[in-house]
């Protein structure tokens, strides 16, 4: 069975449509992922601000190499 020019053209057109459909799905997925990343970045920024605010509210961090009281820390089994 030999392929006629007409059937070859139809096959090429079908393949082109399949590629266009896949490209459309890939574009939609990319848009969705971009929106997700943007939302995650907003959440990260919010959390960083919250951590900063909590640090300012809390006690100052001990200086590096400062003396620490072991009674202030719970043992690992608690």
PyMOL Python script that loads the backbone (N, CA, C, O; Angstrom):
from pymol import cmd

cmd.read_pdbstr("""\
ATOM      1  N   UNK A   1       0.841  -1.174   0.000  1.00  0.00           N
ATOM      2  CA  UNK A   1       0.000   0.000   0.000  1.00  0.00           C
ATOM      3  C   UNK A   1       0.887   1.238   0.000  1.00  0.00           C
ATOM      4  O   UNK A   1       1.706   1.404   0.904  1.00  0.00           O
ATOM      5  N   UNK A   2       0.748   2.079  -0.957  1.00  0.00           N
ATOM      6  CA  UNK A   2       1.571   3.275  -1.088  1.00  0.00           C
ATOM      7  C   UNK A   2       0.802   4.477  -0.568  1.00  0.00           C
ATOM      8  O   UNK A   2      -0.420   4.566  -0.683  1.00  0.00           O
ATOM      9  N   UNK A   3       1.543   5.371  -0.008  1.00  0.00           N
ATOM     10  CA  UNK A   3       0.920   6.587   0.506  1.00  0.00           C
ATOM     11  C   UNK A   3       0.731   7.573  -0.626  1.00  0.00           C
ATOM     12  O   UNK A   3       1.670   7.876  -1.363  1.00  0.00           O
ATOM     13  N   UNK A   4      -0.447   8.055  -0.756  1.00  0.00           N
ATOM     14  CA  UNK A   4      -0.722   9.062  -1.774  1.00  0.00           C
ATOM     15  C   UNK A   4      -0.351  10.425  -1.210  1.00  0.00           C
ATOM     16  O   UNK A   4      -0.324  10.593   0.009  1.00  0.00           O
ATOM     17  N   UNK A   5      -0.066  11.392  -2.057  1.00  0.00           N
ATOM     18  CA  UNK A   5       0.273  12.727  -1.555  1.00  0.00           C
ATOM     19  C   UNK A   5      -0.832  13.302  -0.675  1.00  0.00           C
ATOM     20  O   UNK A   5      -0.567  14.039   0.275  1.00  0.00           O
ATOM     21  N   UNK A   6      -2.054  12.961  -0.999  1.00  0.00           N
ATOM     22  CA  UNK A   6      -3.180  13.479  -0.219  1.00  0.00           C
ATOM     23  C   UNK A   6      -3.158  12.900   1.199  1.00  0.00           C
ATOM     24  O   UNK A   6      -3.338  13.639   2.166  1.00  0.00           O
ATOM     25  N   UNK A   7      -2.942  11.604   1.333  1.00  0.00           N
ATOM     26  CA  UNK A   7      -2.928  10.993   2.669  1.00  0.00           C
ATOM     27  C   UNK A   7      -1.705  11.440   3.458  1.00  0.00           C
ATOM     28  O   UNK A   7      -1.773  11.558   4.681  1.00  0.00           O
ATOM     29  N   UNK A   8      -0.592  11.690   2.785  1.00  0.00           N
ATOM     30  CA  UNK A   8       0.614  12.184   3.453  1.00  0.00           C
ATOM     31  C   UNK A   8       0.357  13.579   4.033  1.00  0.00           C
ATOM     32  O   UNK A   8       0.774  13.890   5.148  1.00  0.00           O
ATOM     33  N   UNK A   9      -0.328  14.397   3.263  1.00  0.00           N
ATOM     34  CA  UNK A   9      -0.664  15.744   3.723  1.00  0.00           C
ATOM     35  C   UNK A   9      -1.615  15.714   4.904  1.00  0.00           C
ATOM     36  O   UNK A   9      -1.479  16.510   5.833  1.00  0.00           O
ATOM     37  N   UNK A  10      -2.575  14.806   4.878  1.00  0.00           N
ATOM     38  CA  UNK A  10      -3.507  14.679   6.000  1.00  0.00           C
ATOM     39  C   UNK A  10      -2.770  14.223   7.254  1.00  0.00           C
ATOM     40  O   UNK A  10      -3.034  14.706   8.355  1.00  0.00           O
ATOM     41  N   UNK A  11      -1.836  13.278   7.068  1.00  0.00           N
ATOM     42  CA  UNK A  11      -1.056  12.775   8.210  1.00  0.00           C
ATOM     43  C   UNK A  11      -0.216  13.908   8.805  1.00  0.00           C
ATOM     44  O   UNK A  11      -0.144  14.060  10.025  1.00  0.00           O
ATOM     45  N   UNK A  12       0.410  14.689   7.946  1.00  0.00           N
ATOM     46  CA  UNK A  12       1.220  15.824   8.417  1.00  0.00           C
ATOM     47  C   UNK A  12       0.351  16.843   9.138  1.00  0.00           C
ATOM     48  O   UNK A  12       0.744  17.371  10.178  1.00  0.00           O
ATOM     49  N   UNK A  13      -0.817  17.118   8.594  1.00  0.00           N
ATOM     50  CA  UNK A  13      -1.725  18.079   9.224  1.00  0.00           C
ATOM     51  C   UNK A  13      -2.184  17.580  10.597  1.00  0.00           C
ATOM     52  O   UNK A  13      -2.276  18.357  11.548  1.00  0.00           O
ATOM     53  N   UNK A  14      -2.472  16.274  10.692  1.00  0.00           N
ATOM     54  CA  UNK A  14      -2.892  15.702  11.980  1.00  0.00           C
ATOM     55  C   UNK A  14      -1.756  15.802  13.003  1.00  0.00           C
ATOM     56  O   UNK A  14      -1.983  16.133  14.166  1.00  0.00           O
ATOM     57  N   UNK A  15      -0.540  15.513  12.556  1.00  0.00           N
ATOM     58  CA  UNK A  15       0.607  15.615  13.450  1.00  0.00           C
ATOM     59  C   UNK A  15       0.813  17.056  13.908  1.00  0.00           C
ATOM     60  O   UNK A  15       1.132  17.301  15.071  1.00  0.00           O
ATOM     61  N   UNK A  16       0.632  18.000  13.000  1.00  0.00           N
ATOM     62  CA  UNK A  16       0.769  19.413  13.338  1.00  0.00           C
ATOM     63  C   UNK A  16      -0.290  19.824  14.359  1.00  0.00           C
ATOM     64  O   UNK A  16       0.005  20.553  15.306  1.00  0.00           O
ATOM     65  N   UNK A  17      -1.528  19.353  14.165  1.00  0.00           N
ATOM     66  CA  UNK A  17      -2.588  19.665  15.131  1.00  0.00           C
ATOM     67  C   UNK A  17      -2.257  19.067  16.492  1.00  0.00           C
ATOM     68  O   UNK A  17      -2.478  19.705  17.522  1.00  0.00           O
ATOM     69  N   UNK A  18      -1.724  17.839  16.504  1.00  0.00           N
ATOM     70  CA  UNK A  18      -1.342  17.209  17.773  1.00  0.00           C
ATOM     71  C   UNK A  18      -0.267  18.024  18.493  1.00  0.00           C
ATOM     72  O   UNK A  18      -0.326  18.203  19.709  1.00  0.00           O
ATOM     73  N   UNK A  19       0.705  18.510  17.738  1.00  0.00           N
ATOM     74  CA  UNK A  19       1.771  19.329  18.325  1.00  0.00           C
ATOM     75  C   UNK A  19       1.188  20.638  18.866  1.00  0.00           C
ATOM     76  O   UNK A  19       1.571  21.087  19.947  1.00  0.00           O
ATOM     77  N   UNK A  20       0.268  21.249  18.120  1.00  0.00           N
ATOM     78  CA  UNK A  20      -0.352  22.493  18.581  1.00  0.00           C
ATOM     79  C   UNK A  20      -1.150  22.271  19.857  1.00  0.00           C
ATOM     80  O   UNK A  20      -1.133  23.109  20.759  1.00  0.00           O
ATOM     81  N   UNK A  21      -1.845  21.150  19.935  1.00  0.00           N
ATOM     82  CA  UNK A  21      -2.618  20.828  21.142  1.00  0.00           C
ATOM     83  C   UNK A  21      -1.679  20.647  22.331  1.00  0.00           C
ATOM     84  O   UNK A  21      -1.930  21.169  23.418  1.00  0.00           O
ATOM     85  N   UNK A  22      -0.587  19.896  22.113  1.00  0.00           N
ATOM     86  CA  UNK A  22       0.380  19.687  23.197  1.00  0.00           C
ATOM     87  C   UNK A  22       1.004  21.013  23.627  1.00  0.00           C
ATOM     88  O   UNK A  22       1.201  21.249  24.819  1.00  0.00           O
ATOM     89  N   UNK A  23       1.317  21.878  22.662  1.00  0.00           N
ATOM     90  CA  UNK A  23       1.889  23.181  22.985  1.00  0.00           C
ATOM     91  C   UNK A  23       0.904  24.020  23.791  1.00  0.00           C
ATOM     92  O   UNK A  23       1.300  24.746  24.703  1.00  0.00           O
ATOM     93  N   UNK A  24      -0.364  23.919  23.456  1.00  0.00           N
ATOM     94  CA  UNK A  24      -1.395  24.658  24.190  1.00  0.00           C
ATOM     95  C   UNK A  24      -1.483  24.174  25.635  1.00  0.00           C
ATOM     96  O   UNK A  24      -1.564  24.980  26.562  1.00  0.00           O
ATOM     97  N   UNK A  25      -1.467  22.849  25.820  1.00  0.00           N
ATOM     98  CA  UNK A  25      -1.480  22.302  27.176  1.00  0.00           C
ATOM     99  C   UNK A  25      -0.228  22.706  27.951  1.00  0.00           C
ATOM    100  O   UNK A  25      -0.305  23.029  29.136  1.00  0.00           O
ATOM    101  N   UNK A  26       0.919  22.687  27.284  1.00  0.00           N
ATOM    102  CA  UNK A  26       2.162  23.076  27.938  1.00  0.00           C
ATOM    103  C   UNK A  26       2.117  24.553  28.350  1.00  0.00           C
ATOM    104  O   UNK A  26       2.598  24.912  29.424  1.00  0.00           O
ATOM    105  N   UNK A  27       1.546  25.394  27.508  1.00  0.00           N
ATOM    106  CA  UNK A  27       1.420  26.816  27.822  1.00  0.00           C
ATOM    107  C   UNK A  27       0.495  27.030  29.025  1.00  0.00           C
ATOM    108  O   UNK A  27       0.792  27.842  29.902  1.00  0.00           O
ATOM    109  N   UNK A  28      -0.615  26.306  29.065  1.00  0.00           N
ATOM    110  CA  UNK A  28      -1.529  26.398  30.210  1.00  0.00           C
ATOM    111  C   UNK A  28      -0.842  25.943  31.492  1.00  0.00           C
ATOM    112  O   UNK A  28      -0.987  26.568  32.543  1.00  0.00           O
ATOM    113  N   UNK A  29      -0.089  24.844  31.392  1.00  0.00           N
ATOM    114  CA  UNK A  29       0.627  24.344  32.562  1.00  0.00           C
ATOM    115  C   UNK A  29       1.661  25.352  33.031  1.00  0.00           C
ATOM    116  O   UNK A  29       1.804  25.582  34.231  1.00  0.00           O
ATOM    117  N   UNK A  30       2.380  25.952  32.099  1.00  0.00           N
ATOM    118  CA  UNK A  30       3.377  26.961  32.448  1.00  0.00           C
ATOM    119  C   UNK A  30       2.730  28.153  33.145  1.00  0.00           C
ATOM    120  O   UNK A  30       3.260  28.650  34.139  1.00  0.00           O
ATOM    121  N   UNK A  31       1.595  28.614  32.637  1.00  0.00           N
ATOM    122  CA  UNK A  31       0.875  29.724  33.283  1.00  0.00           C
ATOM    123  C   UNK A  31       0.453  29.343  34.704  1.00  0.00           C
ATOM    124  O   UNK A  31       0.586  30.142  35.631  1.00  0.00           O
ATOM    125  N   UNK A  32      -0.053  28.124  34.868  1.00  0.00           N
ATOM    126  CA  UNK A  32      -0.468  27.668  36.198  1.00  0.00           C
ATOM    127  C   UNK A  32       0.719  27.602  37.148  1.00  0.00           C
ATOM    128  O   UNK A  32       0.620  28.019  38.302  1.00  0.00           O
ATOM    129  N   UNK A  33       1.838  27.080  36.667  1.00  0.00           N
ATOM    130  CA  UNK A  33       3.028  26.986  37.514  1.00  0.00           C
ATOM    131  C   UNK A  33       3.570  28.367  37.863  1.00  0.00           C
ATOM    132  O   UNK A  33       4.030  28.583  38.985  1.00  0.00           O
ATOM    133  N   UNK A  34       3.523  29.303  36.920  1.00  0.00           N
ATOM    134  CA  UNK A  34       3.957  30.672  37.213  1.00  0.00           C
ATOM    135  C   UNK A  34       3.099  31.301  38.300  1.00  0.00           C
ATOM    136  O   UNK A  34       3.620  31.973  39.190  1.00  0.00           O
ATOM    137  N   UNK A  35       1.781  31.088  38.235  1.00  0.00           N
ATOM    138  CA  UNK A  35       0.892  31.613  39.265  1.00  0.00           C
ATOM    139  C   UNK A  35       1.187  30.975  40.616  1.00  0.00           C
ATOM    140  O   UNK A  35       1.185  31.654  41.642  1.00  0.00           O
ATOM    141  N   UNK A  36       1.441  29.673  40.614  1.00  0.00           N
ATOM    142  CA  UNK A  36       1.757  28.969  41.852  1.00  0.00           C
ATOM    143  C   UNK A  36       3.052  29.501  42.462  1.00  0.00           C
ATOM    144  O   UNK A  36       3.119  29.734  43.669  1.00  0.00           O
ATOM    145  N   UNK A  37       4.069  29.691  41.643  1.00  0.00           N
ATOM    146  CA  UNK A  37       5.348  30.213  42.140  1.00  0.00           C
ATOM    147  C   UNK A  37       5.163  31.626  42.693  1.00  0.00           C
ATOM    148  O   UNK A  37       5.747  31.967  43.722  1.00  0.00           O
ATOM    149  N   UNK A  38       4.364  32.441  42.030  1.00  0.00           N
ATOM    150  CA  UNK A  38       4.114  33.802  42.505  1.00  0.00           C
ATOM    151  C   UNK A  38       3.414  33.777  43.862  1.00  0.00           C
ATOM    152  O   UNK A  38       3.768  34.545  44.756  1.00  0.00           O
ATOM    153  N   UNK A  39       2.415  32.892  44.021  1.00  0.00           N
ATOM    154  CA  UNK A  39       1.731  32.777  45.317  1.00  0.00           C
ATOM    155  C   UNK A  39       2.689  32.282  46.396  1.00  0.00           C
ATOM    156  O   UNK A  39       2.663  32.775  47.523  1.00  0.00           O
ATOM    157  N   UNK A  40       3.526  31.319  46.059  1.00  0.00           N
ATOM    158  CA  UNK A  40       4.485  30.809  47.036  1.00  0.00           C
ATOM    159  C   UNK A  40       5.471  31.898  47.446  1.00  0.00           C
ATOM    160  O   UNK A  40       5.840  31.990  48.617  1.00  0.00           O
ATOM    161  N   UNK A  41       5.898  32.720  46.495  1.00  0.00           N
ATOM    162  CA  UNK A  41       6.816  33.810  46.834  1.00  0.00           C
ATOM    163  C   UNK A  41       6.147  34.817  47.753  1.00  0.00           C
ATOM    164  O   UNK A  41       6.787  35.338  48.666  1.00  0.00           O
ATOM    165  N   UNK A  42       4.875  35.099  47.528  1.00  0.00           N
ATOM    166  CA  UNK A  42       4.145  35.993  48.428  1.00  0.00           C
ATOM    167  C   UNK A  42       4.090  35.400  49.829  1.00  0.00           C
ATOM    168  O   UNK A  42       4.271  36.116  50.814  1.00  0.00           O
ATOM    169  N   UNK A  43       3.842  34.091  49.925  1.00  0.00           N
ATOM    170  CA  UNK A  43       3.802  33.423  51.231  1.00  0.00           C
ATOM    171  C   UNK A  43       5.169  33.460  51.901  1.00  0.00           C
ATOM    172  O   UNK A  43       5.258  33.691  53.107  1.00  0.00           O
ATOM    173  N   UNK A  44       6.228  33.239  51.142  1.00  0.00           N
ATOM    174  CA  UNK A  44       7.586  33.284  51.695  1.00  0.00           C
ATOM    175  C   UNK A  44       7.879  34.684  52.221  1.00  0.00           C
ATOM    176  O   UNK A  44       8.414  34.840  53.319  1.00  0.00           O
ATOM    177  N   UNK A  45       7.527  35.704  51.435  1.00  0.00           N
ATOM    178  CA  UNK A  45       7.751  37.084  51.875  1.00  0.00           C
ATOM    179  C   UNK A  45       6.982  37.380  53.164  1.00  0.00           C
ATOM    180  O   UNK A  45       7.515  38.003  54.082  1.00  0.00           O
ATOM    181  N   UNK A  46       5.731  36.930  53.226  1.00  0.00           N
ATOM    182  CA  UNK A  46       4.921  37.120  54.424  1.00  0.00           C
ATOM    183  C   UNK A  46       5.551  36.420  55.626  1.00  0.00           C
ATOM    184  O   UNK A  46       5.629  36.996  56.712  1.00  0.00           O
ATOM    185  N   UNK A  47       5.995  35.196  55.436  1.00  0.00           N
ATOM    186  CA  UNK A  47       6.614  34.445  56.532  1.00  0.00           C
ATOM    187  C   UNK A  47       7.922  35.086  56.988  1.00  0.00           C
ATOM    188  O   UNK A  47       8.217  35.116  58.183  1.00  0.00           O
ATOM    189  N   UNK A  48       8.702  35.595  56.046  1.00  0.00           N
ATOM    190  CA  UNK A  48       9.943  36.274  56.424  1.00  0.00           C
ATOM    191  C   UNK A  48       9.661  37.527  57.252  1.00  0.00           C
ATOM    192  O   UNK A  48      10.358  37.807  58.227  1.00  0.00           O
ATOM    193  N   UNK A  49       8.631  38.278  56.853  1.00  0.00           N
ATOM    194  CA  UNK A  49       8.255  39.459  57.646  1.00  0.00           C
ATOM    195  C   UNK A  49       7.787  39.049  59.034  1.00  0.00           C
ATOM    196  O   UNK A  49       8.115  39.707  60.022  1.00  0.00           O
ATOM    197  N   UNK A  50       7.019  37.960  59.114  1.00  0.00           N
ATOM    198  CA  UNK A  50       6.516  37.485  60.401  1.00  0.00           C
ATOM    199  C   UNK A  50       7.662  37.026  61.302  1.00  0.00           C
ATOM    200  O   UNK A  50       7.676  37.338  62.493  1.00  0.00           O
ATOM    201  N   UNK A  51       8.608  36.298  60.748  1.00  0.00           N
ATOM    202  CA  UNK A  51       9.765  35.851  61.532  1.00  0.00           C
ATOM    203  C   UNK A  51      10.546  37.055  62.034  1.00  0.00           C
ATOM    204  O   UNK A  51      10.970  37.092  63.188  1.00  0.00           O
ATOM    205  N   UNK A  52      10.733  38.041  61.161  1.00  0.00           N
ATOM    206  CA  UNK A  52      11.448  39.246  61.561  1.00  0.00           C
ATOM    207  C   UNK A  52      10.720  39.966  62.693  1.00  0.00           C
ATOM    208  O   UNK A  52      11.341  40.431  63.649  1.00  0.00           O
ATOM    209  N   UNK A  53       9.392  40.052  62.570  1.00  0.00           N
ATOM    210  CA  UNK A  53       8.600  40.711  63.611  1.00  0.00           C
ATOM    211  C   UNK A  53       8.699  39.949  64.926  1.00  0.00           C
ATOM    212  O   UNK A  53       8.830  40.556  65.989  1.00  0.00           O
ATOM    213  N   UNK A  54       8.638  38.631  64.858  1.00  0.00           N
ATOM    214  CA  UNK A  54       8.731  37.822  66.077  1.00  0.00           C
ATOM    215  C   UNK A  54      10.114  37.931  66.714  1.00  0.00           C
ATOM    216  O   UNK A  54      10.239  37.939  67.938  1.00  0.00           O
ATOM    217  N   UNK A  55      11.138  38.016  65.892  1.00  0.00           N
ATOM    218  CA  UNK A  55      12.494  38.177  66.442  1.00  0.00           C
ATOM    219  C   UNK A  55      12.626  39.511  67.161  1.00  0.00           C
ATOM    220  O   UNK A  55      13.261  39.593  68.212  1.00  0.00           O
ATOM    221  N   UNK A  56      12.025  40.560  66.593  1.00  0.00           N
ATOM    222  CA  UNK A  56      12.104  41.875  67.219  1.00  0.00           C
ATOM    223  C   UNK A  56      11.347  41.896  68.539  1.00  0.00           C
ATOM    224  O   UNK A  56      11.740  42.590  69.477  1.00  0.00           O
ATOM    225  N   UNK A  57      10.264  41.138  68.609  1.00  0.00           N
ATOM    226  CA  UNK A  57       9.447  41.074  69.822  1.00  0.00           C
ATOM    227  C   UNK A  57      10.092  40.235  70.913  1.00  0.00           C
ATOM    228  O   UNK A  57       9.935  40.513  72.101  1.00  0.00           O
ATOM    229  N   UNK A  58      10.817  39.208  70.499  1.00  0.00           N
ATOM    230  CA  UNK A  58      11.398  38.266  71.443  1.00  0.00           C
ATOM    231  C   UNK A  58      12.654  38.793  72.103  1.00  0.00           C
ATOM    232  O   UNK A  58      13.066  39.935  71.904  1.00  0.00           O
ATOM    233  N   UNK A  59      13.238  37.923  72.887  1.00  0.00           N
ATOM    234  CA  UNK A  59      14.481  38.272  73.573  1.00  0.00           C
ATOM    235  C   UNK A  59      15.614  38.346  72.558  1.00  0.00           C
ATOM    236  O   UNK A  59      15.586  37.670  71.529  1.00  0.00           O
ATOM    237  N   UNK A  60      16.603  39.167  72.856  1.00  0.00           N
ATOM    238  CA  UNK A  60      17.747  39.237  71.938  1.00  0.00           C
ATOM    239  C   UNK A  60      18.490  37.902  71.910  1.00  0.00           C
ATOM    240  O   UNK A  60      18.572  37.192  72.912  1.00  0.00           O
ATOM    241  N   UNK A  61      19.023  37.585  70.741  1.00  0.00           N
ATOM    242  CA  UNK A  61      19.763  36.339  70.603  1.00  0.00           C
ATOM    243  C   UNK A  61      21.084  36.454  71.343  1.00  0.00           C
ATOM    244  O   UNK A  61      21.700  37.520  71.343  1.00  0.00           O
ATOM    245  N   UNK A  62      21.534  35.361  71.979  1.00  0.00           N
ATOM    246  CA  UNK A  62      22.817  35.434  72.681  1.00  0.00           C
ATOM    247  C   UNK A  62      23.950  35.666  71.686  1.00  0.00           C
ATOM    248  O   UNK A  62      23.909  35.188  70.552  1.00  0.00           O
ATOM    249  N   UNK A  63      24.945  36.397  72.126  1.00  0.00           N
ATOM    250  CA  UNK A  63      26.085  36.689  71.262  1.00  0.00           C
ATOM    251  C   UNK A  63      26.825  35.399  70.946  1.00  0.00           C
ATOM    252  O   UNK A  63      26.835  34.454  71.735  1.00  0.00           O
ATOM    253  N   UNK A  64      27.430  35.383  69.798  1.00  0.00           N
ATOM    254  CA  UNK A  64      28.180  34.188  69.400  1.00  0.00           C
ATOM    255  C   UNK A  64      29.282  33.925  70.408  1.00  0.00           C
ATOM    256  O   UNK A  64      30.041  34.831  70.753  1.00  0.00           O
ATOM    257  N   UNK A  65      29.372  32.697  70.880  1.00  0.00           N
ATOM    258  CA  UNK A  65      30.393  32.329  71.851  1.00  0.00           C
ATOM    259  C   UNK A  65      30.041  32.766  73.259  1.00  0.00           C
ATOM    260  O   UNK A  65      30.857  32.630  74.170  1.00  0.00           O
ATOM    261  N   UNK A  66      28.835  33.290  73.453  1.00  0.00           N
ATOM    262  CA  UNK A  66      28.427  33.734  74.775  1.00  0.00           C
ATOM    263  C   UNK A  66      28.165  32.545  75.690  1.00  0.00           C
ATOM    264  O   UNK A  66      28.021  31.411  75.235  1.00  0.00           O
ATOM    265  N   UNK A  67      28.108  32.822  76.969  1.00  0.00           N
ATOM    266  CA  UNK A  67      27.869  31.778  77.956  1.00  0.00           C
ATOM    267  C   UNK A  67      26.391  31.427  77.953  1.00  0.00           C
ATOM    268  O   UNK A  67      25.537  32.309  78.040  1.00  0.00           O
ATOM    269  N   UNK A  68      26.090  30.129  77.851  1.00  0.00           N
ATOM    270  CA  UNK A  68      24.708  29.670  77.859  1.00  0.00           C
ATOM    271  C   UNK A  68      24.485  28.825  79.099  1.00  0.00           C
ATOM    272  O   UNK A  68      25.347  28.052  79.519  1.00  0.00           O
ATOM    273  N   UNK A  69      23.315  28.994  79.667  1.00  0.00           N
ATOM    274  CA  UNK A  69      22.948  28.215  80.854  1.00  0.00           C
ATOM    275  C   UNK A  69      22.273  26.931  80.392  1.00  0.00           C
ATOM    276  O   UNK A  69      21.224  26.998  79.752  1.00  0.00           O
ATOM    277  N   UNK A  70      22.838  25.761  80.694  1.00  0.00           N
ATOM    278  CA  UNK A  70      22.235  24.497  80.253  1.00  0.00           C
ATOM    279  C   UNK A  70      20.843  24.271  80.830  1.00  0.00           C
ATOM    280  O   UNK A  70      20.063  23.497  80.275  1.00  0.00           O
ATOM    281  N   UNK A  71      20.521  24.939  81.942  1.00  0.00           N
ATOM    282  CA  UNK A  71      19.181  24.773  82.519  1.00  0.00           C
ATOM    283  C   UNK A  71      18.104  25.417  81.653  1.00  0.00           C
ATOM    284  O   UNK A  71      16.923  25.109  81.810  1.00  0.00           O
ATOM    285  N   UNK A  72      18.493  26.305  80.741  1.00  0.00           N
ATOM    286  CA  UNK A  72      17.529  26.950  79.853  1.00  0.00           C
ATOM    287  C   UNK A  72      17.122  26.065  78.684  1.00  0.00           C
ATOM    288  O   UNK A  72      16.175  26.379  77.963  1.00  0.00           O
ATOM    289  N   UNK A  73      17.836  24.959  78.496  1.00  0.00           N
ATOM    290  CA  UNK A  73      17.559  24.080  77.379  1.00  0.00           C
ATOM    291  C   UNK A  73      17.016  22.745  77.877  1.00  0.00           C
ATOM    292  O   UNK A  73      17.481  22.212  78.884  1.00  0.00           O
ATOM    293  N   UNK A  74      16.032  22.214  77.164  1.00  0.00           N
ATOM    294  CA  UNK A  74      15.479  20.918  77.515  1.00  0.00           C
ATOM    295  C   UNK A  74      16.360  19.807  76.927  1.00  0.00           C
ATOM    296  O   UNK A  74      16.898  19.958  75.830  1.00  0.00           O
ATOM    297  N   UNK A  75      16.503  18.714  77.641  1.00  0.00           N
ATOM    298  CA  UNK A  75      17.237  17.584  77.078  1.00  0.00           C
ATOM    299  C   UNK A  75      16.502  17.027  75.871  1.00  0.00           C
ATOM    300  O   UNK A  75      15.296  17.240  75.741  1.00  0.00           O
ATOM    301  N   UNK A  76      17.195  16.318  74.982  1.00  0.00           N
ATOM    302  CA  UNK A  76      16.576  15.815  73.762  1.00  0.00           C
ATOM    303  C   UNK A  76      15.399  14.868  73.995  1.00  0.00           C
ATOM    304  O   UNK A  76      14.523  14.762  73.137  1.00  0.00           O
ATOM    305  N   UNK A  77      15.359  14.181  75.135  1.00  0.00           N
ATOM    306  CA  UNK A  77      14.284  13.223  75.364  1.00  0.00           C
ATOM    307  C   UNK A  77      13.008  13.882  75.886  1.00  0.00           C
ATOM    308  O   UNK A  77      12.040  13.172  76.158  1.00  0.00           O
ATOM    309  N   UNK A  78      12.964  15.205  76.038  1.00  0.00           N
ATOM    310  CA  UNK A  78      11.747  15.878  76.514  1.00  0.00           C
ATOM    311  C   UNK A  78      10.934  16.276  75.374  1.00  0.00           C
ATOM    312  O   UNK A  78       9.865  16.859  75.551  1.00  0.00           O
TER     313      UNK A  78
END
""", "prot")
cmd.dss("prot")
cmd.show_as("cartoon", "prot")
cmd.util.cbc("prot")
cmd.orient("prot")
